[in-house]
């Protein structure tokens, strides 16, 4: 079953076309990647899919609902959750508290409940604390739960952001260049986490420029170059595609 369907998605900024008529389908339960050189239009594509940017043309359908013009909070409430290329967290809160914030889409409350603190609210808070630590264990940060988030090394901050996104209960998790700035060991750890997330039945759509990471874990890959989709297929097909070789290496020769 198709969970996300994009048709003719286009974004223009004045005279610049950042994305031009991109179409693709992401099947439920799959691990789909969008790759391309720097400046290929990957983040602009993500921003439109997640509601952070309006599209100039085209349509986006998620779980059978047209979300093309829907507000980003409404899209998130449907289960389409994203991370960002630049790590965004509450530096002065603990690692666990950062994950607890991610549960806000799944909780209830209000000013009255905060003042009176009824039993159901206390039970909800305890449930969130338990689930936050379970997610930290899942991404390998259980031992850092009580540390200030700002003290985490960069690679662990990336994992924390993934854990916080998981707290929102995604049906489709969008990861925006999650391996950016990571060393080889950190990238391997992240790849394991992404595969385990997908193993839980969560559909994953990630954008990356790390071809090695993507071809190792993705089921299907689309390639962007200068805002256009130039190829789509399995990892083996993409690695051999002449247009992909040209985009990354600047040549279409067999030896390249």
C-alpha positions in Angstrom: 0.0 0.0 0.0 1.3 3.5 -0.9 1.6 5.6 2.2 3.0 8.8 0.6 2.4 9.8 -3.0 4.0 12.9 -4.5 2.9 14.1 -8.0 4.6 16.8 -10.0 5.9 18.6 -6.9 7.5 21.9 -7.9 8.9 24.8 -5.9 10.1 28.1 -7.4 11.7 31.0 -5.5 11.4 34.0 -7.8 13.3 33.0 -10.9 15.0 29.9 -9.3 13.3 26.5 -9.6 14.5 24.5 -6.6 12.3 21.4 -7.4 10.8 20.6 -10.7 7.9 18.1 -11.2 9.1 15.5 -8.7 6.9 12.4 -8.5 7.4 9.3 -6.3 5.6 6.8 -4.2 6.7 5.5 -0.7 5.2 2.2 0.2 4.1 1.6 3.8 6.7 -0.2 5.8 9.5 0.6 3.4 12.8 2.5 3.9 13.0 5.0 1.1 15.8 7.4 0.5 16.2 10.5 -1.6 19.8 11.3 -2.4 21.7 13.9 -4.5 24.7 16.2 -4.4 24.7 19.3 -2.2 22.3 21.8 -3.7 20.2 19.2 -5.4 17.0 20.3 -3.8 16.6 17.6 -1.2 15.7 19.7 1.8 13.3 21.9 -0.2 11.5 18.7 -1.2 11.3 17.6 2.5 10.1 21.0 3.6 7.2 20.8 1.1 6.3 17.2 2.1 6.2 18.1 5.8 4.3 21.4 5.4 7.1 23.8 6.2 7.0 25.3 2.7 4.1 25.7 0.3 4.6 24.1 -3.1 4.3 26.1 -6.3 2.6 23.2 -8.1 1.9 19.5 -7.7 0.2 17.4 -5.0 1.1 15.4 -1.8 -1.1 12.6 -0.5 -0.4 11.0 2.9 -2.4 7.9 4.0 -5.0 8.7 1.4 -5.5 12.3 2.4 -4.4 15.3 0.3 -2.0 17.3 2.6 -0.7 19.6 -0.1 -2.0 22.8 1.6 -2.4 21.4 5.1 -0.7 23.1 8.1 2.4 21.4 9.4 0.9 20.8 12.9 -2.0 19.0 11.3 0.4 16.9 9.1 2.4 16.0 12.2 -0.8 15.0 14.1 -1.5 12.6 11.2 1.8 10.8 12.0 4.1 12.4 9.4 7.1 13.4 11.7 10.4 14.9 10.7 13.8 15.8 12.0 16.0 18.7 10.7 19.4 18.9 9.0 20.6 21.1 11.8 20.2 19.6 15.3 17.5 21.4 17.3 17.1 20.6 20.9 16.7 22.2 24.4 20.3 22.5 25.4 19.6 23.2 29.1 17.2 20.4 29.6 18.2 16.8 30.3 18.4 14.2 27.5 15.3 12.5 28.9 13.3 15.8 29.2 14.1 16.5 25.5 12.5 13.2 24.6 9.5 13.8 26.9 8.8 17.0 25.0 8.3 14.9 21.9 5.2 13.3 23.4 3.2 16.5 23.3 1.2 15.4 20.2 0.0 12.3 22.2 -0.9 13.8 25.5 -3.8 15.9 27.0 -3.8 18.6 29.6 -4.3 22.3 29.9 -4.0 25.1 32.4 -6.6 23.7 34.7 -5.1 20.3 34.8 -1.6 21.8 35.4 -3.0 23.7 38.5 -5.1 20.9 40.0 -2.9 18.0 38.9 -5.6 15.3 38.9 -4.5 11.6 39.2 -4.9 11.0 35.4 -2.3 13.8 34.7 0.2 12.3 37.2 -0.2 8.9 35.6 0.3 10.4 32.2 3.5 12.1 33.3 4.9 8.9 34.8 4.0 7.0 31.6 5.8 9.6 29.5 8.9 9.3 31.8 9.0 5.6 31.4 8.4 5.7 27.6 11.1 8.4 27.1 13.7 6.2 28.8 12.6 3.2 26.7 13.3 5.3 23.6 16.6 6.4 24.9 17.6 2.7 25.5 16.4 2.0 22.0 18.8 4.5 20.4 21.6 3.7 22.8 21.4 6.8 25.0 19.9 5.2 28.2 23.1 5.9 30.2 22.9 9.6 29.3 19.2 10.2 30.3 20.0 12.6 33.1 22.8 14.5 31.4 22.2 18.0 30.0 21.5 17.6 26.3 24.0 20.3 25.4 26.8 18.2 26.8 26.2 15.3 24.4 28.7 14.8 21.6 27.3 15.7 18.2 26.7 12.2 17.1 24.7 11.5 20.2 22.7 14.7 19.7 21.6 13.2 16.3 20.4 10.1 18.0 18.6 12.2 20.6 16.7 14.0 17.9 15.7 10.7 16.4 14.4 9.5 19.8 12.4 12.7 20.2 10.9 12.3 16.8 9.9 8.7 17.7 8.1 10.0 20.8 5.6 11.7 18.5 4.4 8.3 17.3 5.3 8.6 13.6 3.7 6.5 10.9 6.1 8.0 8.5 9.4 9.3 9.8 11.3 11.9 7.7 15.0 12.1 8.4 16.8 15.2 7.0 20.5 14.3 6.4 20.8 12.4 9.7 24.4 11.4 9.0 25.6 15.0 8.3 28.8 15.7 10.4 29.1 12.1 11.7 32.2 10.0 11.6 32.2 6.4 10.3 31.5 4.8 13.7 28.6 7.2 14.5 27.2 6.7 11.0 27.2 2.9 11.5 25.4 3.3 14.9 22.8 5.6 13.2 22.3 3.1 10.4 21.5 0.4 12.9 19.0 2.6 14.7 17.2 3.6 11.4 16.9 -0.1 10.4 15.5 -1.0 13.9 13.0 1.8 13.5 11.9 0.4 10.2 11.8 -3.0 11.7 9.2 -1.8 14.1 6.9 -1.2 11.1 7.5 2.5 10.8 8.0 3.8 7.3 11.2 5.8 6.9 11.9 8.5 4.3 15.4 10.0 4.5 17.4 12.4 2.5 21.1 12.0 2.4 24.2 12.7 0.4 26.1 9.8 1.9 25.6 7.2 -0.9 27.3 4.5 1.1 24.9 4.7 4.0 21.8 4.9 1.8 22.7 2.0 -0.5 23.4 -0.1 2.6 20.0 0.4 4.3 17.4 1.7 1.8 15.0 -0.5 0.0 14.4 2.0 -2.8 16.2 5.3 -3.7 15.3 8.3 -5.7 18.1 10.6 -7.0 17.7 14.4 -7.4 20.1 16.7 -9.3 19.5 20.4 -9.9 16.0 20.0 -8.5 14.9 17.2 -10.9 14.5 13.5 -10.2 17.0 11.8 -12.5 16.7 8.2 -11.3 14.7 5.8 -9.1 15.3 2.2 -8.3 16.9 -0.4 -5.9 20.3 0.3 -4.5 22.0 -1.9 -7.0 20.2 -0.2 -9.9 21.1 3.2 -8.6 24.8 2.4 -8.2 24.9 1.4 -11.8 22.8 4.2 -13.2 24.8 6.4 -15.7 22.9 9.6 -14.8 23.7 9.0 -11.1 27.3 8.4 -11.8 27.4 11.6 -13.8 25.8 13.6 -11.1 28.2 12.5 -8.4 31.4 12.1 -10.4 30.9 14.4 -13.3 31.3 11.7 -16.0 29.2 9.1 -17.6 32.0 6.9 -18.8 32.0 3.2 -17.9 35.3 3.4 -16.0 34.1 6.2 -13.8 
